[in-house]
Amino acid sequence: MTPELKAGDFLLRPLRPEDAPAVHRLVNDWSVVRMLSRLPFPYPRDLAEKWIASTLEDSARGEAHHFAVTRNGTLLGAVGLVLSDDRRSASLGYWASPAVWGQGMTTAAAQRVVEWALQVLKIEKLTADVAVDNPGSSAVLRKLGFQETGRGSRRFVSRGTDCPIIIHELTRSGFLQQEATIQDAPPPPPVQEKASTPAAPPLPKPRTLLVVAAALLDTQGRILLARRPEGKRLAGLWEFPGGKVERDETPEQALIREMKEELDVDLTGSCLAPFTFVSENAGPFHLLMPLYVVRRWRGTPAPREGQELAWVKAADLAKYPMPDPDLPLIPLLQELLG
Ligand SMILES: Nc1nc2c([nH]c(=O)n2[C@H]2C[C@H](O)[C@@H](COP(=O)(O)OP(=O)(O)OP(=O)(O)O)O2)c(=O)[nH]1
């Protein structure tokens, strides 16, 4: 199902039948519709209704996810993802009301959908086509990290003719590389004063982030997972509760603090059994994450930071999308609890 996502001031949510008048009003505008290849002009009202109904069906089948982009309850545009049959790639599309062009809305909304597609749906490759006479849209794609991979031509129903298009692509690995270099670049290396031969620029060194996490196990052997809330990095992914180890803390102290802050449970005096650890490139940093198994605590876990909680059987862990570095933990926990 299509979730709600947040991008700054904008709420991205599934379309609703009652959006039809707004969709019709915004799309039935030559400056918008001429950039959308499949729509006629004038754009009839019943097509807006049919399109919204089809987005709901596609979403239920997991074939496509279309988001209404809203601010303060007003619909301003839409972003959509249409998945390939094998669900490994998807094409991205969007349109926005001319009233908000140039304000960064499309970039912010499309960026959030791209992150969600790559991180939560684990899509490997995104593509997007843009008419050559739509440089604004190409600029949006470049800001998102898309690269031009080719040129082609497509029939534009509204224009009644074939038009040249530019094909763009963003791969998951390209996105991760971009996260690593843009979001948290380490300081530049010191300038070499007497370099006799021009040296290749040194690769940026990943910074190691120490994060501590726990697999809390209940009496039925289920594991507590928490879903990262909107607004945080990796929002929408399920993780083992925990957090960053502060400078003056041991991992155990950090775990006790995090469990109190996030779940309102007291682990003081509980057996914190070291189970395994993650040491993985996590994009902006290198993640070092000891994972403890904890079977006893005081209190009932409650979501204190807006996160969703779920007690999950080991066999069902793979149904909960997790950050990539966590994936090797799943078979280890299944073995422990199997
Ligand atoms: N807790 C936890 N974090 C994980 C897991 N897997 C994984 O990649 N991470 C990453 C996500 C975050 O980038 C980082 C944890 O940082 P965080 O932001 O949640 O830490 P925190 O609770 O100290 O948060 P904050 O107050 O600084 O926002 O580790 C996991 O299973 N559990």
The ligand as an SDF file (V2000), in Angstrom:
LIG
                    3D

 32 34  0  0  0  0  0  0  0  0999 V2000
   18.9240    1.8020   16.2100 N   0  0  0  0  0  0  0  0  0  0  0  0
   19.2710    1.3000   15.0350 C   0  0  0  0  0  0  0  0  0  0  0  0
   19.9050    2.0820   14.0960 N   0  0  0  0  0  0  0  0  0  0  0  0
   20.2200    1.4990   12.9220 C   0  0  0  0  0  0  0  0  0  0  0  0
   19.9120    0.1400   12.6610 C   0  0  0  0  0  0  0  0  0  0  0  0
   20.3530   -0.1430   11.4120 N   0  0  0  0  0  0  0  0  0  0  0  0
   20.9050    0.9790   10.9010 C   0  0  0  0  0  0  0  0  0  0  0  0
   21.3890    1.1240    9.7670 O   0  0  0  0  0  0  0  0  0  0  0  0
   20.8310    1.9780   11.8280 N   0  0  0  0  0  0  0  0  0  0  0  0
   21.3190    3.3240   11.5830 C   0  0  0  0  0  0  0  0  0  0  0  0
   20.1820    4.3060   11.3870 C   0  0  0  0  0  0  0  0  0  0  0  0
   20.7840    5.6060   11.8770 C   0  0  0  0  0  0  0  0  0  0  0  0
   21.4820    6.1860   10.7820 O   0  0  0  0  0  0  0  0  0  0  0  0
   21.7770    5.1770   12.9330 C   0  0  0  0  0  0  0  0  0  0  0  0
   21.1660    5.3050   14.3090 C   0  0  0  0  0  0  0  0  0  0  0  0
   21.0180    6.6140   14.5660 O   0  0  0  0  0  0  0  0  0  0  0  0
   19.7320    7.2590   15.2010 P   0  0  0  0  0  0  0  0  0  0  0  0
   19.5630    8.5610   14.5280 O   0  0  0  0  0  0  0  0  0  0  0  0
   18.5650    6.3280   15.2400 O   0  0  0  0  0  0  0  0  0  0  0  0
   20.2780    7.3940   16.6370 O   0  0  0  0  0  0  0  0  0  0  0  0
   19.7100    8.1910   17.8310 P   0  0  0  0  0  0  0  0  0  0  0  0
   18.5790    7.3990   18.4400 O   0  0  0  0  0  0  0  0  0  0  0  0
   20.8960    8.5020   18.6760 O   0  0  0  0  0  0  0  0  0  0  0  0
   19.0110    9.4140   17.0930 O   0  0  0  0  0  0  0  0  0  0  0  0
   19.0800   10.9630   17.1570 P   0  0  0  0  0  0  0  0  0  0  0  0
   18.4730   11.3010   18.4700 O   0  0  0  0  0  0  0  0  0  0  0  0
   20.5220   11.3510   16.9850 O   0  0  0  0  0  0  0  0  0  0  0  0
   18.2110   11.3420   15.9670 O   0  0  0  0  0  0  0  0  0  0  0  0
   22.0480    3.7900   12.7010 O   0  0  0  0  0  0  0  0  0  0  0  0
   19.2480   -0.6350   13.6390 C   0  0  0  0  0  0  0  0  0  0  0  0
   18.9010   -1.8080   13.4640 O   0  0  0  0  0  0  0  0  0  0  0  0
   18.9540   -0.0010   14.8110 N   0  0  0  0  0  0  0  0  0  0  0  0
  1  2  1  0
  2  3  2  0
  2 32  1  0
  3  4  1  0
  4  5  2  0
  4  9  1  0
  5  6  1  0
  5 30  1  0
  6  7  1  0
  7  8  2  0
  7  9  1  0
  9 10  1  0
 10 11  1  0
 10 29  1  0
 11 12  1  0
 12 13  1  0
 12 14  1  0
 14 15  1  0
 14 29  1  0
 15 16  1  0
 16 17  1  0
 17 18  2  0
 17 19  1  0
 17 20  1  0
 20 21  1  0
 21 22  2  0
 21 23  1  0
 21 24  1  0
 24 25  1  0
 25 26  2  0
 25 27  1  0
 25 28  1  0
 30 31  2  0
 30 32  1  0
M  END
$$$$
